[in-house]
Amino acid sequence: MGVWNSTTSLDAYRASLSGVVPLKPEVERELALRWRAGDQRAGDKLIAASLPFVITIANEYRRWGIPLEDLIQQGNIGLLKGAMRFEPERACRLVTYAVYWIRAEIREYVVRGYRVVRVGGSKSERRALRAYRKTRENDPDKLAALSGMSRENVMRLLPLIERRDQSLDAAEGDESPALDRLRDPGPSPEELVSAHLEERNTKQRIDAAMGFLNDRERWIVEQRMLTEDGCTLESLGHKLGISKERVRQIEARAFEKLRGALVDYAA
């Protein structure tokens, strides 16, 4: 969890995590128990496996103008706090448990470091502020013409001008805090991690089931189902020197084996 001084170093940090993959539940639990018993190297491995998850969360808060490297740094602190409180005996993964601490640390940093009073730092921003106070004009094109700012910059500035004195943690009625409402509307990090784990588990189940097939059955299934175009029964028959109907029979038998293996694996 170092400190970055440039975009290049941030890119290097991201590259250093490119090979990190989520830990299997049993491995994660073992590392957590070893760390609790005093094995610092186990703790380092446990935390390192979750660092890419922190970057995903930090990206949600970039629109507040805080450097991404600062958000990641704070998120890593939150991850460490969550990991230190993590109880491996519970049926919960570390990233699921630590996400609260990661978000809390980033939110606190954003609220502490972001000040709406920074608006008005440039001449064009000050002109926009004066124009808005006099006219209450909230049409981006008209305010851009009055201030000399680009429409894009006005679009970023308007929410701050219109709600200048609102706390980032304030909520109105049934609404969530303003900071939360400006998050990325895409899948949450928890959903992304869950999808990744499900995809990985599915692949593991299929790979295990494929082990029950003989060489010819496996080859036919791969050519039929696991290639981009998918070969026809007739073309496979030509390659194997057998009839199209025989290929179909072998394929049907292979699928029956796969179904049985997958059912046993799930059980």
MARKEZA-533114 format. One record per residue (C-alpha): residue number from 1; x, y negated, z negated. Coordinates in nm, 2 decimals, decimal comma. Layout:
SITE  baza       X       Y       Z
SITE   NUM       X       Y       Z
...
***
This chain:
SITE  baza       X       Y       Z
SITE     1    0,00    0,00    0,00
SITE     2    0,24   -0,26    0,12
SITE     3    0,20   -0,62    0,22
SITE     4    0,20   -0,72    0,59
SITE     5    0,34   -1,04    0,73
SITE     6    0,24   -1,01    1,10
SITE     7    0,01   -0,84    1,34
SITE     8    0,30   -0,61    1,45
SITE     9    0,34   -0,48    1,09
SITE    10   -0,03   -0,42    1,07
SITE    11   -0,02   -0,23    1,39
SITE    12    0,27   -0,03    1,26
SITE    13    0,07    0,05    0,94
SITE    14   -0,23    0,17    1,15
SITE    15    0,01    0,38    1,36
SITE    16    0,15    0,54    1,05
SITE    17   -0,20    0,66    0,96
SITE    18   -0,29    0,79    1,30
SITE    19   -0,21    1,15    1,21
SITE    20   -0,40    1,14    0,88
SITE    21   -0,70    1,38    0,86
SITE    22   -0,96    1,42    0,59
SITE    23   -0,87    1,68    0,33
SITE    24   -1,07    2,00    0,29
SITE    25   -1,29    1,99   -0,02
SITE    26   -1,09    2,26   -0,20
SITE    27   -0,75    2,09   -0,12
SITE    28   -0,88    1,76   -0,24
SITE    29   -1,01    1,91   -0,56
SITE    30   -0,67    2,08   -0,62
SITE    31   -0,48    1,76   -0,56
SITE    32   -0,71    1,57   -0,79
SITE    33   -0,66    1,82   -1,07
SITE    34   -0,29    1,83   -1,03
SITE    35   -0,28    1,45   -1,03
SITE    36   -0,48    1,44   -1,35
SITE    37   -0,23    1,68   -1,50
SITE    38    0,05    1,44   -1,42
SITE    39    0,17    1,54   -1,07
SITE    40    0,22    1,19   -0,91
SITE    41    0,31    1,35   -0,57
SITE    42   -0,04    1,51   -0,56
SITE    43   -0,20    1,18   -0,64
SITE    44    0,00    1,01   -0,35
SITE    45   -0,13    1,28   -0,11
SITE    46   -0,48    1,24   -0,23
SITE    47   -0,49    0,87   -0,19
SITE    48   -0,30    0,87    0,14
SITE    49   -0,56    1,09    0,30
SITE    50   -0,83    0,82    0,23
SITE    51   -0,64    0,52    0,36
SITE    52   -0,79    0,52    0,71
SITE    53   -1,13    0,51    0,54
SITE    54   -1,03    0,18    0,38
SITE    55   -0,95    0,02    0,72
SITE    56   -1,30    0,11    0,84
SITE    57   -1,46   -0,06    0,55
SITE    58   -1,23   -0,36    0,57
SITE    59   -1,33   -0,42    0,93
SITE    60   -1,69   -0,49    0,81
SITE    61   -1,57   -0,81    0,64
SITE    62   -1,35   -0,95    0,92
SITE    63   -1,61   -1,20    1,03
SITE    64   -1,56   -1,40    0,71
SITE    65   -1,23   -1,52    0,86
SITE    66   -1,01   -1,34    0,60
SITE    67   -0,70   -1,17    0,75
SITE    68   -0,76   -0,80    0,80
SITE    69   -0,44   -0,71    0,63
SITE    70   -0,55   -0,89    0,31
SITE    71   -0,88   -0,70    0,32
SITE    72   -0,71   -0,37    0,36
SITE    73   -0,47   -0,45    0,08
SITE    74   -0,76   -0,52   -0,15
SITE    75   -0,95   -0,22   -0,03
SITE    76   -0,65    0,00   -0,11
SITE    77   -0,65   -0,14   -0,46
SITE    78   -1,02   -0,04   -0,49
SITE    79   -0,94    0,30   -0,35
SITE    80   -0,68    0,35   -0,62
SITE    81   -0,92    0,23   -0,89
SITE    82   -1,18    0,48   -0,76
SITE    83   -0,93    0,76   -0,74
SITE    84   -0,82    0,71   -1,10
SITE    85   -1,19    0,75   -1,21
SITE    86   -1,26    1,04   -0,97
SITE    87   -1,39    1,36   -1,14
SITE    88   -1,31    1,65   -0,91
SITE    89   -1,55    1,88   -1,11
SITE    90   -1,85    1,70   -0,96
SITE    91   -1,99    1,79   -0,62
SITE    92   -1,87    1,47   -0,46
SITE    93   -1,59    1,38   -0,22
SITE    94   -1,34    1,11   -0,31
SITE    95   -1,43    0,88   -0,03
SITE    96   -1,79    0,90   -0,12
SITE    97   -1,71    0,82   -0,48
SITE    98   -1,45    0,55   -0,42
SITE    99   -1,65    0,35   -0,16
SITE   100   -1,81    0,15   -0,44
SITE   101   -1,47    0,05   -0,58
SITE   102   -1,33   -0,03   -0,23
SITE   103   -1,63   -0,25   -0,14
SITE   104   -1,63   -0,42   -0,48
SITE   105   -1,26   -0,51   -0,46
SITE   106   -1,30   -0,65   -0,10
SITE   107   -1,62   -0,84   -0,19
SITE   108   -1,46   -1,00   -0,49
SITE   109   -1,16   -1,11   -0,28
SITE   110   -1,38   -1,25   -0,01
SITE   111   -1,60   -1,44   -0,25
SITE   112   -1,29   -1,57   -0,44
SITE   113   -1,10   -1,66   -0,13
SITE   114   -1,37   -1,79    0,11
SITE   115   -1,50   -2,14    0,04
SITE   116   -1,77   -2,30    0,25
SITE   117   -1,61   -2,64    0,16
SITE   118   -1,34   -2,54    0,41
SITE   119   -1,59   -2,63    0,68
SITE   120   -1,50   -2,97    0,82
SITE   121   -1,13   -2,91    0,84
SITE   122   -1,11   -3,02    1,21
SITE   123   -1,24   -3,34    1,38
SITE   124   -1,49   -3,15    1,58
SITE   125   -1,62   -2,97    1,27
SITE   126   -1,66   -3,30    1,09
SITE   127   -1,85   -3,44    1,39
SITE   128   -2,07   -3,14    1,39
SITE   129   -2,14   -3,18    1,01
SITE   130   -2,23   -3,55    1,05
SITE   131   -2,45   -3,48    1,35
SITE   132   -2,63   -3,20    1,16
SITE   133   -2,68   -3,42    0,85
SITE   134   -2,83   -3,70    1,06
SITE   135   -3,05   -3,50    1,30
SITE   136   -3,08   -3,15    1,14
SITE   137   -3,02   -3,03    1,50
SITE   138   -2,97   -2,65    1,50
SITE   139   -2,98   -2,59    1,87
SITE   140   -2,63   -2,46    1,95
SITE   141   -2,61   -2,63    2,29
SITE   142   -2,73   -2,97    2,16
SITE   143   -2,50   -2,96    1,86
SITE   144   -2,21   -2,86    2,08
SITE   145   -2,28   -3,17    2,30
SITE   146   -2,30   -3,40    2,00
SITE   147   -1,98   -3,27    1,84
SITE   148   -1,76   -3,18    2,13
SITE   149   -1,72   -2,82    2,00
SITE   150   -1,76   -2,52    2,22
SITE   151   -2,10   -2,34    2,19
SITE   152   -1,92   -2,03    2,06
SITE   153   -1,76   -2,23    1,77
SITE   154   -2,09   -2,40    1,70
SITE   155   -2,26   -2,05    1,67
SITE   156   -2,01   -1,95    1,41
SITE   157   -2,04   -2,28    1,22
SITE   158   -2,42   -2,32    1,22
SITE   159   -2,49   -2,05    0,95
SITE   160   -2,24   -2,21    0,72
SITE   161   -2,38   -2,56    0,78
SITE   162   -2,74   -2,45    0,73
SITE   163   -2,67   -2,26    0,41
SITE   164   -2,38   -2,47    0,29
SITE   165   -2,43   -2,44   -0,08
SITE   166   -2,55   -2,08   -0,10
SITE   167   -2,33   -1,84   -0,29
SITE   168   -2,21   -1,54   -0,08
SITE   169   -2,35   -1,31   -0,35
SITE   170   -2,69   -1,49   -0,38
SITE   171   -3,00   -1,31   -0,28
SITE   172   -3,34   -1,46   -0,19
SITE   173   -3,66   -1,27   -0,26
SITE   174   -3,62   -0,91   -0,15
SITE   175   -3,32   -0,98    0,07
SITE   176   -2,98   -0,84    0,00
SITE   177   -2,68   -1,07   -0,07
SITE   178   -2,56   -1,29    0,22
SITE   179   -2,23   -1,11    0,23
SITE   180   -2,40   -0,78    0,28
SITE   181   -2,63   -0,91    0,55
SITE   182   -2,34   -1,01    0,77
SITE   183   -2,18   -0,66    0,78
SITE   184   -2,14   -0,47    1,10
SITE   185   -2,48   -0,32    1,19
SITE   186   -2,31    0,00    1,32
SITE   187   -2,27    0,33    1,13
SITE   188   -2,14    0,29    0,78
SITE   189   -1,80    0,43    0,69
SITE   190   -1,98    0,70    0,48
SITE   191   -2,18    0,80    0,79
SITE   192   -1,87    0,80    1,01
SITE   193   -1,68    1,02    0,76
SITE   194   -1,98    1,25    0,73
SITE   195   -2,01    1,28    1,10
SITE   196   -1,63    1,35    1,14
SITE   197   -1,65    1,62    0,87
SITE   198   -1,95    1,78    1,03
SITE   199   -1,78    1,78    1,37
SITE   200   -1,47    1,94    1,22
SITE   201   -1,67    2,20    1,03
SITE   202   -1,87    2,29    1,34
SITE   203   -1,55    2,33    1,54
SITE   204   -1,40    2,56    1,27
SITE   205   -1,72    2,77    1,27
SITE   206   -1,71    2,81    1,65
SITE   207   -1,34    2,89    1,66
SITE   208   -1,39    3,16    1,39
SITE   209   -1,69    3,30    1,58
SITE   210   -1,48    3,32    1,91
SITE   211   -1,24    3,55    1,73
SITE   212   -1,51    3,82    1,74
SITE   213   -1,50    3,83    2,12
SITE   214   -1,27    4,03    2,34
SITE   215   -1,04    3,86    2,59
SITE   216   -1,28    3,88    2,88
SITE   217   -1,58    3,77    2,68
SITE   218   -1,39    3,48    2,54
SITE   219   -1,27    3,37    2,88
SITE   220   -1,62    3,38    3,03
SITE   221   -1,76    3,18    2,75
SITE   222   -1,48    2,92    2,78
SITE   223   -1,53    2,89    3,15
SITE   224   -1,91    2,87    3,13
SITE   225   -1,95    2,65    2,82
SITE   226   -1,62    2,48    2,73
SITE   227   -1,51    2,33    3,06
SITE   228   -1,61    2,00    3,20
SITE   229   -1,80    2,13    3,50
SITE   230   -1,89    2,48    3,39
SITE   231   -1,82    2,76    3,63
SITE   232   -2,10    2,96    3,80
SITE   233   -2,16    3,33    3,73
SITE   234   -2,09    3,39    4,10
SITE   235   -1,75    3,22    4,10
SITE   236   -1,65    3,40    3,78
SITE   237   -1,75    3,73    3,94
SITE   238   -1,52    3,66    4,23
SITE   239   -1,23    3,58    4,00
SITE   240   -1,28    3,90    3,80
SITE   241   -1,37    4,12    4,09
SITE   242   -1,71    4,21    3,95
SITE   243   -2,07    4,13    4,04
SITE   244   -2,26    3,82    3,93
SITE   245   -2,50    4,03    3,74
SITE   246   -2,22    4,20    3,55
SITE   247   -2,08    3,86    3,45
SITE   248   -2,43    3,76    3,32
SITE   249   -2,44    4,08    3,11
SITE   250   -2,10    4,02    2,96
SITE   251   -2,20    3,66    2,88
SITE   252   -2,52    3,77    2,72
SITE   253   -2,33    4,02    2,50
SITE   254   -2,08    3,75    2,41
SITE   255   -2,35    3,50    2,30
SITE   256   -2,52    3,77    2,09
SITE   257   -2,18    3,83    1,91
SITE   258   -2,14    3,45    1,86
SITE   259   -2,49    3,41    1,72
SITE   260   -2,43    3,69    1,47
SITE   261   -2,09    3,55    1,37
SITE   262   -2,22    3,20    1,32
SITE   263   -2,51    3,32    1,11
SITE   264   -2,27    3,52    0,89
SITE   265   -2,03    3,23    0,86
SITE   266   -2,31    2,99    0,76
SITE   267   -2,43    3,24    0,50
***
